[in-house]
Amino acid sequence: MTELAKTFDPAAIETRWYAHWEDKGLFHPDRPGAEPWTIVNPPPNVTGSLHIGHALDNTLQDILTRHARLQGKDALWVVGTDHAGIATQMVVERRMAEHQQKRTDFTRDEFVAKVWDWKAESGGEITRQLRRLGCSMDWANERFTMDEGFSKAVVKVFVDLHSEGLLYRDKRLVNWDPGLGTAISDLEVETREIKGSFWRLRYPLEDGSGFIEVATTRPETMLADMAVAVNPADDRYTALVGKNVRLPITGRLIPIVADDHADPELGSGAVKITPGHDFNDFEVGKRAGFAAGTMLNMLDAKARVVQVADGLIPAELIGLTTAEARAAVVARLKADGCLIPHVDKDGEEHDAEPRTIQTPYGDRSGVVIEPWLTDQWYVDAKTLAQPAIEAVRSGAIRIVPKTWEKTFFNWMENIQPWCVSRQLWWGHRIPAWFAEDGTIYVAMTAEEAQRQAGEGVALRQDDDVLDTWFSSALWPFATMGWPDESPSRLREGLGEGVSASDALTSTSPPPTPPAGGRGVLDGRYPNDVLISGFDILFFWNARMMMQGLHFMGDVPFKTLYLHGLVRAADGAKMSKSKGNTVDPLGLIDRYGADALRFFMAAMESQGRDIKMDEKRVEGYRNFATKLWNAARFCQANGIGASATLEAPDAALAVNKWVIAETIKTVQAVDLALADYRFDGAANAVYQFVWSRFCDWYLELIKPAFVEGERGEIDAESKTVCGWVLDQILVLLHPFMPFITEELWHAMGARPYDLIVAQWPMADARSLDPEAEQEIDWLIRLVSEIRAARTDLGISPAERLNFAISDIGDSERNWLRHGLDALKRLARLDVVVWPAEQGFSNQTRLPGVSASVISHNAKSGVQIIVSGLEGTIALGDEFDVDSARGRLTKAIAAAAKERDALAGRLGNPSFVERAKPEAVEKAKVDHADKAAEAERLSAALARLG
């Protein structure tokens, strides 16, 4: 046994234990014959650093991993980082700029070499930070999405999808970032509210008979207009459908088309259509018969005006930025009489109506995103989505919480083609080669592409790279050695004509697993569970489903758990621009990793967002300190490590009770973790440790003071207490790994580390209902007496007399056993009862009876607990009238606040218009005040 320091200091133990675990290889799965259990981390960007969202996501993963390991499973937590094409290229280019260098000063290969140098030097920051959080990842097999083996898998998937017709090149609109010069995903677009304008324009009819009115927030795009749309049910325009208007400035003739996109209730009911620069207009254009190749594109890659195919944009506008073009176009329209002025409430005319515009910005470049018509590579997501939809419908993949299924189905059933190409140098270069005649050859290598093209055909490889979501979609199986280590359920092994979705619902037995009996990819596919934020449900989770089902013939994971966001204390979304972000490493420095982890688990309630509350983190640091002090108490009383995994034999009711409480806690934690109720599991352990073990059990077994001499804790209680503390350390380890490992070793010599100990068994045979009733009754009695003290303002140090007027048979026996504990814990001096109850006289004052105590005192406080009625005698110095007055006043104040809050909550205006966090706080405050008023009323009633 190693004597514990007086003060719990997280920093003193965290680094030491993490290094110990990693050095001994305890995170690496090495249990031949054990059930495989696998989880993969959402690979953070190699440029990243630990933020509070990472802390939540990885804490939940580590809880499950450590729990599985303690259950004896061969637990593997795959760790790795994503090459983060855009972010990494930006970091390296910024570093180059500090030396007056540009990417284009170097060849592509030279630049990529610089990126690899940066990764070797600075790319491991977040993995070091994950260690500080206590993540028990298999670092010995850390993966990177640009590793040679992983890259081979990426190329194979691209080539195979292309050969199957599921990946193709097409001209479509994309989110184009002019600052970065690349297409980006929806996840990399952030929408900001910008003060803008709303212009109304006149488009003259070709025959000169009048004009049609349109409105726009982007007047410069009219240079590439190709149609005006009206609703087919709008009688105002029925006669105009099929006619042309002559576009101002360019003179282009464009048709008036009928399309449901035009809303008769909005503005004039007519909409200008610019299919090359608006996603909705692109679809209208296709329905109107415009091929993508014929759609006009008026911007270059830097969002400057270029000439369109028909050459009708005036020369003076070429080369302008969108802002410059907007000003010039508005001026020309106004001069030509094609601008309809806006008349404000004061009757004054303006060129446009002020509007707040939802404007897309690149989250990294900070520039306005342009919908841009360009040639890109696309995946047929609609086809790949069908097996994934069926997997969720059939239960092959369980989404937790289930409420996310509706969102999942809605998105997947309306999924659009997936743009997978990016105009960058860093990333997986697209394995496609172009011949001069425009023929494209897709192959695993340049040599294979050349063989396809034939000798003498000059080929040029596509300059683009793949979207990082394309490669990370392969994470569950490419990290396991695929395609070199082929699974037993590859699609071609399912049988000709059998789809992945058919295989999921087939009643046929699954294919025979490889030798060794562990299943696909050594039992690592499918993964057991995936933990993810809901914000990447479609960008990553769904795409893993698509690729996994297509290439492996099985789901990538059996359960998908989607957690919420960590928000600021006021419920607002955290962002650097708001200045309300929280640094998890700072919290670890102040309170320790265990406290932060426990906060995350205790607050995670199946997908609900978490409000950051540093006071609660501090509270869980106090919880760790309480456990530390409990272990020191045990050491001081000769209680050490348990020698048994099973509950020891016990004769004393208090020991039978604590064994039962331990078993019930194990059951509660088991059920909660099985249902991914992290908060339920954490709070079950918390309540047991803080209340049942520390506050009650240790107090109940403390020896009474007899004639000034301290007695000894009995041998049975020492044995039981040591066993219970061991169970606590194992139960708490997934949540608080550092302090539990430290206490595990401090309590005695161990043959193994706690991280690989055995998870407790909930053996119901050890339950003793009668002992549970006895101790629970004693606890309620002590609690009632303590509550009366508190409510009446009686000092905890003052010893009181207690007179029992009535007691049942069972309770009389229980009181015999627990009398010393009652007097000690309730701070009672004398306990008396009627002689007819059959007690011995050893606890009475000589010649004093219960009636004398209860009637001679100036006043008394009634205590009623099941099977017992009694009175706490109050001395003559106690001012009953003053106590009644204080309680009455406090009841009135609590009731007033309670009723005011009830009125606010009953007001539909407040509930509907107030922020959700304000409504939630009002509900909590109302419950608190209602409970306070009820408690104080009960205290007043006790006074009689």
N, C-alpha and C positions, 0 to 999 in steps of 0.2 A: 504494500500500500504506500502510495506517494502522497505526502501531506500537501494539501491544496493551499495555494496562497489565499490570504484573507480577502483579497479583492479580485473579482473576475475582470480580466483584461483580454478582450478578444484579440487584439493585435499580437499579443504574446504567443498565441497558440495557432493562429490561422495559417501563417506562412509555413510554420514547422510541420503541421499535419498534412498540408497539401503536398509539400515536397515529399513527405514520407509515403503517402499513397501513390504518388506518381512514380517515385523511384522504385517502389516494390512492384510496380505493374498491376496494381489492384483495380485499375479501371479497364484493363484488357480482359476480354472474355476468355476464360481458360478452364472450362468445366466440362470435360468430355462426358457425354452421356446425359448432360443436363438439358432441360428444355430451353431452346434458344428463345431469346427475347430481344427485339431490336427496335430502336428508334433512331431517326436521323434528325440532326438539327437543321432548321432553316439556315442555310449558309449565309452568314453576314458578309457584307461587302468587305473585301480585303483592305479597303481604305477606311473602314469604319472604326468607331470607338464605342464603348459600352454606353448605351442610353437606357432610360428607365424601362422602355418597352422590351429591350433585350433582357433586362434583369427579370422581368415577369416571365417571359417566354422560357428562358433557360432555367429559372427556378422550378417551374412546373415540370419541365422535362427531367431535371435532376431528381426531383422527388420520386417520379415514377421509376427512373433508372435505379436509384438506390433501393427503392422498395422491392423491385424485381430481383435485384442482387441478393437482398436479405432473404427473399423467398427461395433462394437456391437456384434461380434460373441463370442461364448463361447470358447475362445481360450485356448488350453492346449498344453504346451510344456513339453513332457515327458523327464525327466532327469534321468540319472543313469550312472553307471560305469560298466566296464567289469572286470571280475576277473583276466583276463590276466595270464593264467596258467603258461607259461614259465617265463615271466618277474617277476611275483610275487614270484614264487618259488626261482628264482635266488636272488631276494632282500633279502628274509628271510634267505636263505642259506649263503649269504655273511655276514649277521648280526651274524649268528651262528658261522661262522668261526672266527669272532673277539673274540669269547669266546672259541676257540679251540674245537668247536662242529661240528659234521657232521649230515646230515639228517638221515643217517643210524644208528646213535646212539640212535634213538628214534623209537617207533612204528609209523606206518602210522597215526593213530589217534592222537598221541601226536604231530606229526609234523604239521598236519592240524590245530590243536588247536593253535599252535604257529603262523600260518599264520593268523588265525582269530584275534589273539591278535595284530599282526602287523597292520592289517586293522583298528582295532578300534583305534589304537594309531596314525598311520601315513597315513592311506589310503584316507584321505579327502583333500589332498593338492590341487588337480586340481579343485575340486568343490569350494573351497574357492577362487581360482584364477578366475574361471568363474564368480563369483559374482563381482569381481573387474572390469571385462569387461562390466558388466551391464546386464548379461543374465537373462531374466525374466522367469526362469524355475519354474515349480511347485515343489519346494523343499519339500513341505509337503508330497509328494508321491514319493520321490526319490527311484529308484530301483537299485538293484545290481544283477548281473547274477547268483550269488550263493544264493540269497534269497530262503527261503523255497518254496514259491509259484512259483517262476520262475523255480526253480530246478524241481518241479513237472511237469511243462510243458515240460522241456527238456527230462525227462525220458519218458513221455508219447509219445512224438514225436519219440524217438528212438524205443520204443516198437512197436508203430503202424507201422512205416516204415518197421521194421523187419517182422512183421506179414504179411505185404503186399508184401513181397519179394523185397522191394526197399532198404533194408539195409542188408548187408551180410558181412561175413568174407572171406578174400581172401589173397593169397600170391602174392604180386606185388612189384615192385620197388617203393621206396619212397625217398624223400630228407631226408637223415639221418644226424643228427648233432652228431658227436662222442663226442663233448665236453659236450653237454647236455644229451646225451643218449636217444634221442627221435626223432621221425619223426617230420618234420616241414613243413609249407606251403610254396608255392612259394613266398609269400609276405615277408617271413622271411629269404629269401635268397638274398644276394647281390652279384653281379658279379664284380670282380676286375680284372684289367689287370695285369698279373704277367709275369715276364721274365722267360720263360721256355725253353723246348727243344722238338725237333721232331726227334724221332728215327725211323730208317727203319730196318726191321727185315727180315731174311730169314726163311721161314717155309718149311722144306724138304717134298717132296711128299713121300707117303708111299712106292711107288715102287722104290724109289731111283733114278728116272729118272731126277730129278731136284728139283727146289724149286719154291715157290710163294712168292712174296715180299709184305709185309704189312707195314704200318706206324702207329705210335701212339705217343701220348704225355704222356701216362701212361703205360710204359712198364711192370710195376709190375702186372697189371691186366691180362697179358697173362697167368698167372698161372691158371686162371679160364676160359680161352677161350674154346668155344664149337663149333666154326665153323669159316670158312672164307667165306665171301660173295663176289660175283662178279656180275656184271650187266648181265642179260640174253641176252642183245643185244651186249655185248662185245665179238667180235669174237676171241679175244686172249685167252679166257678162256673157250670157248664152250666145248671143248673136256675134260676139267678138272672137269666140274660140275658133282657131284656125287662121285668123287674120294676123298680120304682122304689125309691129311697131318699129319705128326708126329710132335706134338708140342715140341719145344725144352724144355729142363730142366725137364718137367714132363713126356715126352714120350707119352702123350695122343694122340690117333687117333681122329681127328676131320674132319668132312666132308666139302667139298667145295660146297656151296649152291648158287643158283641164286636168286638175290633179287634186286629190283629197288633201294634200299637204297645205293648200291654201285654206285659211280659216275665214269664212265670211264675216265673223264677228270681230276680227282684229283689223284695225285700220280700215283701209279701203277694200280689203278682201282680196287684193291683187298682190302677188309677191314676185320680186325680181329673182331670177334663177341664174346663179353663177356656179355651175357644176364643178368647175375646176378649183373652187375655193371655199366650199361649204359642204359639210357632210350630208345634210338634208337635201341640198340642191343636187348633189351628186346622184342621189337615188331618184329624185324627180327627173333629172336629165336622162338617166338610163330608161325610166319608164316612158319618156318622151321620144326615145329612139336614138339618142346620141351615144355613139360608142365612146368608150373611155379615151381612145386614141384621138378622137376629134374634139374633145373638150378643151377649151381655151385655158392656157396657163399664163398668167400675166406677171408672175413673180419668179425671180431666180432663187438660188439656194440661200442668198443673204437677204431675201425679202425686198429686193429692189425691182422696180418695174422693168419688164422686158417686152419686146414686141411679140404679139401673138401671131398665130398661123395666118390670119387673113390680112395682117399688116395694117390694121386700121387704127392703132393707138398713135396719137400725134407724137412726133419725134421729140418735142420739148418735154414730154412726160417720161421718156425712157431714162432709166438710171436713178429715178427718184426713190426715196424710201417710202414706205406706206404712209407715214405721217406727212411727208412733203406732197405725195400724190393726192392725199385726201384734201389738203388745203387748195391745191391747184384745181382739182376736179370740182370742188364746191364753188370756187370762183368762176369757172367756166360755165357751170350749170346756171349760176345766178345771172351771169351776163347774158346767157342765151334765153333767159326767161323760163328755164326748166326747173327752178327751185321754188317750191311752195313755202312761203315764210310761215313761221310759227307765231301765233298771236298769244301773248301771255295774259294773265288775269287782269293786268292793268291796261290791256289794249295795245301794248307795244309789240312791234314786229321784230322777230329774230330769225336768223338763218335756220336754226334748229331748236328742237325742244330738248331741254336738259334731261338726261336719263342716267340712272345708275346701271352700268353694264357689267354683266358677268363675263369676265375676260380671262382666257386661258394663258397661263405663263409656264415657261419651263422651270421646273423646281430647282434646277442647277444653274442654268444660264441666266435666269431672271428676265428673259425677253419674251415678248408676246409670241405665242405659238400660232403658226399659220397652217390651216388645212391646205395641203399641197399635193398636186397631182404628179405622181412619179412612178417609175417602174421599181417594184420591190418583189421580194420573195414572200409567198404566202403559204400557210398550211391550211388544208381543208378541215377547219376546226369542227364544222357541223357534222361531218362524217365521224370524226374521232370522238365527238361528244356523246354519241348514242350509247356505246357500251358503258361510259361513265354514268350516264343518267340511269341506265338499267341497274348498275351496281348499287347505287344509292336507293333506288326504288325497291330492290330485292333484299336489301339489308346486308349485302356483301360488304358495303362500307357503311358504317354507322356514324352519322354526323351528330356531335354533341356540342351545344344544345340542339335539339331537334328543330327548333324554330328556324334555324338557318336553311333547312331543306327547301322551303318555299322560294327563298332568294336564289338558292343554287339552281333549282329547276327552271326558274324564270330566265335566268341568265343563259344557262346551257341550252335551253330550247330555242333561244333567239340569238345564238352565238354568231358572230361575224367571222369572216376569214381572218386569220392571225398573221399579221405582218411580222416576219422574223428576221428581216435584214436591217442592218444599221451601217451608217456611213462613217465608220471609224477605222483606225489601224490596229487597235488593241482588242483582241477577242479571237474567236474561232473563225478563221477566214472561210468564206463560203466555198465549198468544194465544187465549183462550177467554172468551166472554161469556155470562152467565147471565140468562135472562128470569125474571120472577116465577113463571111456571108450571113452572119447573125445566128448561126446554129450554136446551140448551147450543149455542152457535154458535161454531165454530172458524174463524178467518179470519186473513189476513195483517195486516189493519188493522181498527180499530174501525168505519170507514166501511163496509168490506165486510161485517162482521158485522151492522151495522144494515140493510144492503140485504137480507141473508138473512132477518132477522127481520121486516122490514117497518116502515113508518113507524108511529110512535106506540108501538112496543114498547120499554119501558124495559129497558136492558141494563146489567149490572154486570160489569166485567172481573174475572176470577179474580185473587185477591190473591197467589196463590203464584207462585214463580219456578221455573225449571228447575234440576235438579241440574247442577253444573258438569261432571260426566262426560258429560252429554248434549251439551253444546256442544263440549267438547274431543274428542269422538268424530268430529267433522267436520274436525279439524285438517289432515289431509293434502290436502283439496281446498278447504275454505272459505278457507284462507289463500292460495289461488291465484286468488281472484276469483270462485269459484263462488257463486251461480248466474248472475251477470251474464255471465261468460265460460263458456259452456256447453261441455262436453266432447263429443267425437265419439262416445262410447260411453255415453250416457245410457240408462237402462233402457228408455225408450220407443223408443230406436233399435235395440234388440236384436231387435225383431220381436214381434208379438202372441203371447202364450203362451210366450215364451222366458224362462226364469228366469236369474238371474245365475249360478247353479251350472251350468245347462245351457251357458251361454255359455263358461264356463271350460273345459269338456271338449269343446266343439264342434270339429269338424274344418273348419268353414267358415272362410274367410279373415276376419280382423278388419275392421271398418268402415274406410273410407278416412279417414286422419287429415286434420286441417285443412291448409290451404295452409301451406307452409313446411316440411312434412315432419317436424316435431318431435313430433307426436303429441298426446295428450290434455293439455289445459291447458298448451300450449306445451312439451310433453314432460316436465312436472313431475309427472304422475300416470300410473302409480303411482310412488311414491317408490322409490328403490333399496333402502333399508334403513331399519329402525327399530332404535334402540338403547334398551333399556328395562330397568329392574329387573324381576325376575320377580314382585315383589309387586303390580304393577299389570297383570299379564297379562290378567285378566278385567275389571278396572274400566276400562281404557283400550284396551289392545291389541286385545282381542277385539271391543270395541264399535266401534273404528275399522274392523275387518274387516266387521262387520255393516253399518254405515252406508255404507262405501265401496262394497261390493259392491251394495248396494241402490240407491244413488243414482248411482253412476258406472258400474255394470256391470263393474267390474274390481276387483282387489285393491288395497288402499291402499299396500302395500309388497311388494317381492319377497322380502325376507328380514327376519325378526324375530330380533334377537340379544338374548338375555336374560342379563344379568350378575347376579352374586351381590351379597351385601351386604358392606359394609366393617364388620368387627367389631373389637372391642377386641383388644388384644394377647393376652389370655387366651382369645380365642374367643367371649367373651360378646357378646350383641347390645348395641349402643350405645343409650343412652337418657339423657335429661336427669335422670331420677329416680335413675339409678345413678351419675351423675356421671362417666361414662366416655366422653363424647363428645370428639371431636377437632375443633378449629377449623382448616379447611384454609387460611384466610387467615393464621393464625399460623404454619403450616408454610411458607407462601410467604414470609412475612417472614423466617423463619430460614434457609431453604435455597433459596428461589427457586421460581418456578412450574415451571421445567423439571424440577427434581429431583422435585417432587411428581407431575407428569404421568408421568415415566418410571417412578416407583414404581408408579403405578396400572396402567400398561400391562404392566410386567414381572410384576406379580402377578396380572393378570386371566387366569384359565385356564378359559375356556368355562363360565361359570356358577358356578364354585366361589367360595365366600365368601373375602374377603381379610382377613387379620389385619393390623391396623394396626401398623406397626413403624417408629418414627421413626428408628431406627438405619439402616434401609435407605434411608430418604429421605435421610439424611445421606450414606450411601454413594453415592447417585446424584448428590448435589452434588459429591462427590469425583470422580466420573466426569466431570462437566462441567469441573471444574478440570483434570483430566488432559488432556482434549481442548484446553482453553484453552492449557495449557503446551506441548502438541504443536504447536499453531499458532504459538506464540511461537518455538519451536525452528525451525520452517520459515521464519518471517520472518528469523530471525537468520542463516540459511544461504542466503538469497536465493531461497527457494522461495515462489512466489506463485500467483495464480489461474491456473487452467488455460485454455489457449486452444482446447481441443478437447472435444467431447462424447464422442467415441469414444476408446477406449484408445490411448495413444500407442505407437509402435513401441518395442520394447525388445530388447537383445541380452544384457544381464546376467541371470543366473538369478534373482537376488534381485528384480529388477523384473518379470520374467515371473511369478514366484511371487506377488507382491503384487497384480498385475493379476488373476491367476486367483482369488486369495482374495477380491478385491473382487467379481468376477463371481459367485462362489458365494454371497457374502453377499446380493447383489441377488436372486439366485434364491430364496434361503431366505426373504427378507423378502416377496417377491412371493407365494410359495406360502402363507406364513403369513397374510398379510393377506387373500388370496383365500378362505382357510378360516376367517377371523375368529379366528385364533390370535394374539391381541395379545401374549401372553407370548412366544410363539415368535419373533415379529417383533422385539420389543424386545431379547430376549436374543441374537438373531443379530447385531444391530448392536452391542450391548454387547461381546460377545466379540471381534468383529472389531476394533473401535476400541481396546479396552483391551489385548488380548493381541496380535493379529496386527500391527496398525499401530503402536501406541505402544511396546509392550514388545519387539517383534521387528524390525519393518521399520525404524523410525527408528534403532534400535541397530545394525542390520546395515549401514545405509548411512552411519553416522557414519564420518568418515575416521580412519584409524589415526594414531597419533603416530609420526612418523618423525624421529629425531634431534632431538627436542624441538620440532619445527615441526609445527603442525597443518596437515594436508592439506585439500584442498577436496572437497566432495561433487561427484561428476562430473555433467556436464550432463544425461545421460540420467536419472539418478536424480532430479535436480531436477524434470525434466519429469513423470516418472512420479509422484513424490510429490505434486506440485501437483494432478495429475489425481485421484489417490486421495483426497486431502483434500477436493476438490470433491464427489466421489461420496459421501463420508461425510456431508458437510453436507446434501446433498439427502436421503439415506436417513434421516438422523436428524431432519430438520426436522419431520415430522409429530409426533414424540414430544417434541422439545425445540426449539420454534420460535425462542425468543429468542436463545439463545447461537449457534445456527446462522446466523441472519440477521446477527448481529453479526460473526461470523468470516467469513462470505461476503463482506461488504463490506470488512472489514479486510485481506483477502488480496490485494486489487487492485481496480481499476476494473471495474465490471460494467454491462452494458447494461440489466439488469433486476434486480428484487429476487428473493431466493431463493424467496419464497413462490409465485412464478409461474415458477420455473425448470422444467427438464425432468427428469422422473424417469429414472434410469439404465436403460439397456438391458442385459439379461443376454446378452451376445454370446459364445456358447460358442466361437466361432472364435478368441478370444484366449486360450483355455486352453492351457497347455503342461505336459503331465503330467510330462515329464522334469525340468523346472525345479522343479516342485512337489515331486517326490521328493527332489531335491538339497537344497533349503532345509529341507524338513520333517526330513530326516535330520540336518542340521546342528543344527536346533533341538532335536531329541531328544538329541543328543550333549551339547550345552551344558547342557540341562536335567538330564541324568543326573549330570553332574559337579557342577552346583550343588546337586542334591539330596543327593549324597554329602557335600559340605561341610556342609550344614545338619544332616544327621543325625549327623555326627561332631563338630559344634560347632566347625568350623574357621572362622576369621574370613573374611568375604568379601574383605577387603583383602589377605589373604595369598596370594602368588603361588606356584603349585605346579608341579611337573614331571609330565609325562604321557608314559608309554612305551606305544607301540602294539606289540603282539605279533603281531597278524594283522589284515589288512584286505583286502577284496574289490576287484576291479578298478573297479567303478563308484564305490565309496566312496573309493577312492584318488584318482580324478579329482575327486570332490566336495571332498575335503579339500585338494587343491591350490588350488582356487578359494577355499575358505573358511577357509584356515589362519589368516590374520590376524584374521578375525572370531572364530574359535574361541578363539585366545589372549587376545583382548581381552575377550570376553564371559564366558569361563570362568575368567578371571584365571590363565592359565597362563604360566609363565616359559619353559619349554623343552618342546618336543614332539619326541620321537625315535621312530624306527622301524627295523626291520631293513633293512640295506643292500639285500638282495635284492628289496625292494619297489620299488626304482627311484626313490626320492625323491632330490632333491639334498640336499647336506649343510648347506645354509644355516641350518637350524634346530637343528642339533646343537651341543652344546658341543664345542670342539676335543678330539678324542681320547676322547670319551665315547660309548658305544653304549647302545642300549636295554637290553641285558642288564645293563650296569653300573648304570644307574639303578634297575632293578627289583630287583636282588639286593643291592646295597650299602646300600639304604635299610633301616631297621629293619623297616618294614612297608609294605604297599601296599593300595590299595582297588581291587577289580576293577570295571571299567566294560565292560559288554557292550551294544552297540547293533547293530542289524542290520548285518551285514557288517564289524563291527569289534570286536576285543577289545583291551583295554588296561588299564593300571594307573596309578592316581594314586600317586606316591611320597610317603610320609609321612616326615617328618624324624625324627631320633633322639629329639628332645624329645617326640614324640607318644606318649602312654601308651596303647598298644593294649588292654592288659588293663583299664584303667579305662574305656575307651570300650565294650569288650564288656560290662562290668558295668552301665554306664548303660543301654545298649540292652536288655540282658536284663531289667533291672528295669522299664524303660518298657514293654517288650512284655508282661510279666506283668500290669502294672497295666491296660493297655488291654484285654488279653484277659479279665481279671476283670470289668471293667465291661461288655464286650461280652457275655459269657456271662450276666451277671446280667440285662441287658436282654433277652437272648434268652429267658431263663426267664420274665420278666414277660410278654413278648409271647406266649409259649406257654401262658400261664395263661388259660383261657377266662373265668374270673371277672373278671380285669383287663380283658380286651378288651371284654367285654360290659357291664361296669358303669362303667368309668372314662369320663370325658368324652372325646369324640372328639379334642379337641385334645391331651389327655394321651397318648392312644394314638399319635397322629401324632408327637408329640415323642419318644416312646420309640423309634419306628421310625427317626426321623432320627438320634437319638443312637446307636442300635445300628449303623447304617450307618457313622457317623463313627468309632466305636471299632473296628469291624471293619477299616476302611480304614487306620486308624492302626497297628493291630497288624500288618497285612500290610506296610505301608511300612517299619516299623521292623525287621521280620524280614528284609526284603530288604536293609536296611542292614547288619544283622549278618552276613548271608551274604557281603556284599561284603568284609568284613574277613577272611574265610577261616577 
